[in-house]
Amino acid sequence: MDPVSNLTIRALNHLIQGEYWAQDRLRAHSGAQVLIDAGGLFKLRLGIDEQGLFTAGNSESDPNVAITLPTDTPVRLLFDRDRFFSAVKLGGSAEIAESLAFVLRNLAWDSESDLAGLIGDIPAHRLLKMARALSSAISDSIDRAAKNAVEYATNESALLATPHRIAEFGNAVNTLRDDLSRLEKRIFKL
């Protein structure tokens, strides 16, 4: 098995072991085979064992469930996790697919707990607090930069039309159409 698949299975199992309900839900589907296809990024075959954890899948058997991820998976996972799950396509056994979708959608990583095991509770809490503040600051900066770009494109450089200018143009077209119609009527009367 390649290192990426091994790392993915270990990460998923770590998350599942932190959530007792997830193991219980997957345990009911022991022996099932799952294929996760992310287009050109990767294909991952998983099996579900008796403990409700993932193992390396059997490449010789047909999967019970096929999960097809959108091509922009990394971007969606980072920026819009909710819309990511709505773009995933599931095929195969409806019962297994529903259980997998529920588990994967609701898994949450307790990063503070994992980090606390390495560096202690207080440093882990402070480090994650700083990371959240940094993430928020970066997100705000990106949002402000996008708003500034839109404002520049509409107001400064006139690359984009403002709603007011679009309304003025529409009114001018309507006036021209009405004037042309009246002119045609006058010409027709002559």
TORNU-974635 format. One line per field, with one value per residue (C-alpha): residue number from 1; residue in three letters; x, y, z. Coordinates in steps of 0.25 Angstrom, whole numbers. Each point is the difference from the previous one (the first is absolute). Layout:
<recs>
n: c(NUM:...) $
res: c(ALA:...) $
c1: c(X:...) $
c2: c(Y:...) $
c3: c(Z:...) $
</recs>
This chain:
<recs>
n: c(1:2:3:4:5:6:7:8:9:10:11:12:13:14:15:16:17:18:19:20:21:22:23:24:25:26:27:28:29:30:31:32:33:34:35:36:37:38:39:40:41:42:43:44:45:46:47:48:49:50:51:52:53:54:55:56:57:58:59:60:61:62:63:64:65:66:67:68:69:70:71:72:73:74:75:76:77:78:79:80:81:82:83:84:85:86:87:88:89:90:91:92:93:94:95:96:97:98:99:100:101:102:103:104:105:106:107:108:109:110:111:112:113:114:115:116:117:118:119:120:121:122:123:124:125:126:127:128:129:130:131:132:133:134:135:136:137:138:139:140:141:142:143:144:145:146:147:148:149:150:151:152:153:154:155:156:157:158:159:160:161:162:163:164:165:166:167:168:169:170:171:172:173:174:175:176:177:178:179:180:181:182:183:184:185:186:187:188:189:190) $
res: c(MET:ASP:PRO:VAL:SER:ASN:LEU:THR:ILE:ARG:ALA:LEU:ASN:HIS:LEU:ILE:GLN:GLY:GLU:TYR:TRP:ALA:GLN:ASP:ARG:LEU:ARG:ALA:HIS:SER:GLY:ALA:GLN:VAL:LEU:ILE:ASP:ALA:GLY:GLY:LEU:PHE:LYS:LEU:ARG:LEU:GLY:ILE:ASP:GLU:GLN:GLY:LEU:PHE:THR:ALA:GLY:ASN:SER:GLU:SER:ASP:PRO:ASN:VAL:ALA:ILE:THR:LEU:PRO:THR:ASP:THR:PRO:VAL:ARG:LEU:LEU:PHE:ASP:ARG:ASP:ARG:PHE:PHE:SER:ALA:VAL:LYS:LEU:GLY:GLY:SER:ALA:GLU:ILE:ALA:GLU:SER:LEU:ALA:PHE:VAL:LEU:ARG:ASN:LEU:ALA:TRP:ASP:SER:GLU:SER:ASP:LEU:ALA:GLY:LEU:ILE:GLY:ASP:ILE:PRO:ALA:HIS:ARG:LEU:LEU:LYS:MET:ALA:ARG:ALA:LEU:SER:SER:ALA:ILE:SER:ASP:SER:ILE:ASP:ARG:ALA:ALA:LYS:ASN:ALA:VAL:GLU:TYR:ALA:THR:ASN:GLU:SER:ALA:LEU:LEU:ALA:THR:PRO:HIS:ARG:ILE:ALA:GLU:PHE:GLY:ASN:ALA:VAL:ASN:THR:LEU:ARG:ASP:ASP:LEU:SER:ARG:LEU:GLU:LYS:ARG:ILE:PHE:LYS:LEU) $
c1: c(0:5:4:-11:-11:6:1:-15:-4:7:-6:-14:2:5:-12:-10:7:-3:-15:-6:-13:8:6:-13:-7:11:1:-13:6:12:6:-5:9:1:6:3:3:5:2:15:3:-1:-8:-1:-5:-5:-5:-8:4:-7:4:-6:13:6:10:6:-10:0:3:-5:-14:-11:-3:-13:0:7:2:4:6:-1:13:2:0:11:-5:-14:5:8:-10:-14:-1:-16:-1:11:-9:-11:9:4:-6:-3:-3:-3:-7:-9:1:15:1:-9:8:13:-5:-5:13:9:-9:-1:15:7:14:4:13:2:-1:10:9:-1:6:12:3:-10:-14:3:10:-9:-12:8:6:-14:-5:11:-3:-15:3:10:-10:-10:9:4:-14:-4:12:-4:-15:5:9:-11:-9:11:2:-15:-1:12:-6:-13:4:14:3:-15:3:-13:-13:-7:-14:-3:6:-7:-13:3:4:-13:-8:7:-3:-14:-1:7:-10:-12:6:2:-14:-6:9:-4:-15:2:7:-11:-10:7) $
c2: c(0:14:10:9:-10:-5:14:2:-13:3:15:-5:-11:10:9:-12:-5:13:-1:-13:2:0:-14:-5:5:-6:-13:-4:0:-9:-6:11:5:15:7:15:6:14:1:2:3:-14:-13:-6:-14:-2:-12:1:-10:-6:11:11:5:1:-9:-1:-5:-12:5:-13:1:9:11:1:15:9:15:10:13:13:4:12:-8:6:14:-3:-8:13:11:-6:-14:1:1:-10:-11:4:-2:-14:-11:-14:-13:-14:-5:11:-4:-1:13:7:-4:4:13:3:-4:7:13:0:-4:11:1:4:6:7:-14:-6:12:0:-14:5:14:1:5:15:2:-8:9:12:-5:-3:13:7:-9:3:15:-1:-8:11:11:-7:-2:14:5:-8:5:15:-2:-6:12:10:-7:1:14:4:-8:8:13:4:-8:-1:-15:-4:8:4:-3:15:1:-13:6:13:-8:-8:13:6:-12:1:14:-2:-11:8:12:-9:-6:14:4:-12:4:14:-5:-10:11:8) $
c3: c(0:-3:11:-3:1:13:6:-5:7:13:0:-2:10:10:-2:1:13:6:-3:6:-8:-13:3:4:-13:-9:8:-5:-14:3:-12:-10:-11:-3:-12:1:-13:-1:-15:-3:14:6:1:14:3:14:8:13:11:11:9:-9:-5:-14:-6:-13:-10:-9:-14:-6:5:-5:10:8:-1:-9:4:-11:5:-8:-7:9:12:7:-2:5:12:4:-3:-1:7:0:-15:-2:6:-9:-12:3:-8:7:-7:4:13:5:15:0:-8:10:12:-7:-4:14:7:-9:0:15:4:7:4:14:-4:14:7:-10:1:15:1:-7:6:12:3:1:-12:-8:3:-2:-13:-6:5:-8:-12:0:1:-11:-9:3:-3:-13:-4:3:-8:-12:1:1:-12:-8:4:-4:-13:-3:4:-8:-12:1:5:-4:-13:-5:-4:6:0:12:2:-1:-14:-4:4:-8:-12:1:1:-12:-8:3:-3:-13:-4:4:-8:-12:1:0:-12:-8:3:-6:-12:-3:1:-10) $
</recs>
